[in-house]
Amino acid sequence: MPGEIKKKELFERIESAIIEILGVNLEVAKGSITSGIEVDFSKKKLKLPQIFLNNENFAVEEIGVGSDAGIKKEENTDTFTGDGKISEFKLTKEPASIINVKLKKDNENKWENLREIDDRAHFDNFKIDYKKSIVIFRTTPEKGTEISVNYYTQADFSETKGLKFNLNYKIDVFEKSSSELNNLCTNIIKILLLERPSLEGSGILITLSGGESIGNLPDTVYGKSLKYLIETELIVELPPLKKMEEIEIRKRGEAK
């Protein structure tokens, strides 16, 4: 279904990122860091250490006014090269509005942004013929001049909806001794603190919120639970919306 939110993908993205970071930076056996598992050590004996990442609960709030994250329009950029003779250039798509028009003269590295209206001279640097999809320059671009026209097209646009997730995660850590457990927990805290910028780059903000000892364990197993608050966003693109002129408006009382 278009626009459907897949929770599994959201949680897998978070958990995979954390497990990968811990796996790379911790000296533990492969497969000893997992997610989505609760283990009863009184019934199952596992080789230590073991680290389990689990989501306890989460809250969701909608992003933006009216719960809209924004409108996504189709954007297009056409490039041309001036020949010193032509001042009109045909765009490849029908424009709805101009984002920017830039020129870069031959043998120059700097792009010049043109304004549609020149405040000093009170005439157009360029103008757009929207019916013919043509950009017309007041002064013919010199030979070799690179031309870039960035614009929104008349194509159907889509709406995006955004959700902000506040998730409470726990990292349950188990070791053979109290000292080994404390060292491992300290290393996990350090690693996730140092790797915060990397996670933020993936849209995951992680903050340590507390921790506690895990009781009711066999005499040979020691455990602690590290509590983390994770914030992330989920943006969903809805099916394309038709342009307003294509929407049929019926008069009151008119039969459908």
N, C-alpha and C positions, 0 to 999 in steps of 0.2 A: 504494500500500500504506500503511495507517495506520501512523504512527510512523516512516516511512522518512526517513532523513537524506539531504538533497540537498546534496552537497558544493558543487556549482556555485553554489547560492544563497549559501552561506557565504562563498566566496571573492569572489563578485561584490559582496556587501555591503561587505566590507572594501575592495576595490579601487575600487569606485565612490565610497566616502566619501573616500578619499585623493585620487583623481583630481579630484573636485569641489573639494576644498579647495585643491589646487595650481592648478587652472584658474582659480579666482576670484582668487587672490592673486599669481600670477606673470604677468608681462607676456610671454607666449609665444603663438605662433599657435595657433588652435583646431585640435585634432586632433594636436598635437605631443606630447601626454601620453597614452600608451596602456598597456594591460596585456596580458600573455599573449603577447608578441611578442619574439623574439630576432632582431636584425638583423645581417647581415654587411655592413659598410660597403664591403668590397672588391668586393662583387657588386651592391650596390644603393646608389644615391646619393640621399640625403634632404636636404631643406632643414633647416638647423640653426637653433635648438637642437632636440634630440629628447630625450624622457624616457620611459623604459620601466620599468614596475612589474611585477615577476615574483616569484612564490613559488618559493623554492628547495627547501624541505622543511618538514615540520611534524611535531610529536609530539602525541599525544592521551592524555588521562587521564580516567578517569571521576570524576564529582563525587559526593560524599556517601557515607555509610556504605552498603555493599552496592550501590553505584553508583546509588542512588535519589536524584533531586533533590528528590523530595517527592511528596505526595499532593494532587491537586487536587480539592477538593470543590465542589459547587454552593453558592453563597452567594446569599441573597436578603434584601431589606429591604422590610418593609411599613410604611407610614405611615398614621396615623389622626389624627383630631381629636376631642378629648374634648367631650362635651356636658353634663358635670356629672351625668349620670345612669347611664351605662353604665360598668361596670368590667371587662367581658369583651370581648375583641376577637378575631375570627376571622382566623387567618393564611391567606394565599393558597396556601401550600404546606405539606406535611407536614414539621415540623421534626425534625432529628436532634439538634441541640444549639444553645444560644443563644450568640451572640457578644457582643451587648450590647443593653440596653434603655435608651432615653433619652427624657427628657421636656423640653419647653420650654414654660413657661407663657406665656399670652397677654401680649403687650406686653413680653416679656423676650427678650433676645438670647442668653442663655446656656443651653446644654443641660446637663441634670443626668443623670449616669449612675446608674442604679439597680442595686443589688446584689440578687441573688436572696435572699440571707440578710442581714438586718440584725444585725450583731454586738452592737449595744447592746441592741436590743429583743428579740432572739432570735425574731423571726418574719419571715415573707416580706414583702418589698416587693412582690413579684409571684411568681407561679408559672406554670408551663407545663403544660397538659394535653396531653401529647404524642399521646394517642389521638384527641382531638377537634381538635387543632391550634388551641388557644385560649390566649391569654395573659390571665391574671387578675390584676388589681391589687388589693392590699389596701385602698388608699384610692382611691376613684373619682376619676379625673383631672378637674380643674376644666374648666368650659366654655372652649373656645378653646385648650386645651393641645394642643400638637403632640406626637405619640407616634411614636417610631421603634423598630422591632424588627428587629434584624439577626441572622440565624441561618443555620446550615447546614441544607440540606434532606436528605430521605431519598433523593434521586435517586442513580443510579449515579455513582460517582466514578471518576476516572481517575488513573493513575500517571504521573509524569514522570521521564524519564531525562535526565541531564545529562552533557555532555562538555566538557572544557576543552581548547582548542587553543592550542599554542605554535607560532607560525608564523615562519619565517625568510624575510623578504622582502628583495629588493634593488631599489634604484632606480638604474638605469643612466642617467647624464646625459652628453649629448654636445654639444659646442660647437665654434665655429670657431677659438677661441684658448684658450690656457691661462688667461689672465686672465678671460675671459668664463666659462669653465668653473668657475673657483674662485668667482666671484661668484654664479653660478647655484646651485651646490651649497650655498654659505653661506645663500642665501635659502631654499632648500628646507628646510634644517635649522632655520632660524629659524621658518619658517611652521609646520612640523609640531610644533615645541616649543610655540609659542604656541597652536596649535589642539588641544593634547592634551586640555584639558577638554571641548571639543566632541566629540572622538572618544570620550572616556570615557563621555560621555552617551549614545552610541550603542552602548556595550558593547565598545569597541575600545581597548585599552591599547597604545600604541606607544612604543618606546624605541630610540634610536639605539645600535647595538652596535659600529659600526666602519665602515671604508670602505677602498677601494683604487683605484689607478689601473687603467685598462683598457688593455691593450697590443694590439699587432698591428692598429693602425688606420692608415688612410691618413694621409699627412702633413698633410692639411687638416682632420683630425678629431681632437679631444681628448676623452677620456672618463674618468669616474670612476664607481665603483659605491658607493653608500651602503647600508649594511647595517642593517636594522631587525628587531627582535624584536616581534612583535605577539601579544598575548594576547586571546582572546575565548572566549565560552562558547556552546554550542549546547544548547538545552533542547528535548527532543522529548516531545510528549504522546502517550501510548499509548492504545489504544482503551479506552473506559469499562470499569471492573471492576464486576461484580455484587456486590451487598451479600451479606454472609456468610450471611444466612438464606436466600438464594436459591441457594446452592451445594449441589448434591446430594452427600451423603456416603454412599458405599456401604460396606457391611460387607465385611470381608475374605472373599474367596472368593465374593462375590455376583456373579452374572453381570451384565455390562453390557447 
